[in-house]
Amino acid sequence: MKTFACGDVVPGCSAAFTAADDAGILGQVAAHAAADHGLPEVGPELVAAVCAHIRAA
């Protein structure tokens, strides 16, 4: 299992995600970024930042 805390990349955000793998985390983060942060597209820099903060659960 993997985990990611959005606040590690976006200060003040309390959202956290758990999935079996990085792809699962990235899918959840993309939906969250659009719905809660107004980002309709997750660019390569954001993907890299998220991947750098994904941890094993």
N, C-alpha and C positions, 0 to 999 in steps of 0.2 A: 504494500500500500504506500501511496505517496500523499503528502500534504503540502498545501501552500496557503500562506496568510497574505491577503492582498495588502495589508498594512506594511508589509516588508518592502513594497514597491510604491504604494500610494499612501503616504502618511495620513493617519486618521481613519482609514477604512478598516472596519472590523470583520469583514467577510473572510471566511476560511473555507477551504475546499479539500476534499479527500477523494482519491480515485485509485484505481489499480495501477495506473501508469501515467507517465507525463502527458500523453495524448488526452487522457481523460481529464486531467487537471486543465490543460489548455482549452479544451472544449467548454468547460464550466467557466473558466476565466473570460473567454470571448463573450459568452452570454452575459456575464456579470458586467464586463466593461461596457457593453452596449446599453444594458438596462439601467445601471447605476452610476456610470461615469460618463455617459453620452459619447462613447467611442464606438462608432459603427464598425470600425476595422481595427484589428490588432496587428500593428506593423512589426517588422523584424526586430526593432530595438526593444519593444515591449515584450515580445516573445523571449528574447534573450534575457531580459531582466527577470521575467517570471521563471524561466528555466533555472537561472542562477540561484533562485530562492526556493525551489521545490526540494522538499526533504523526505526522507524515508520515514514512514510512520512506525 
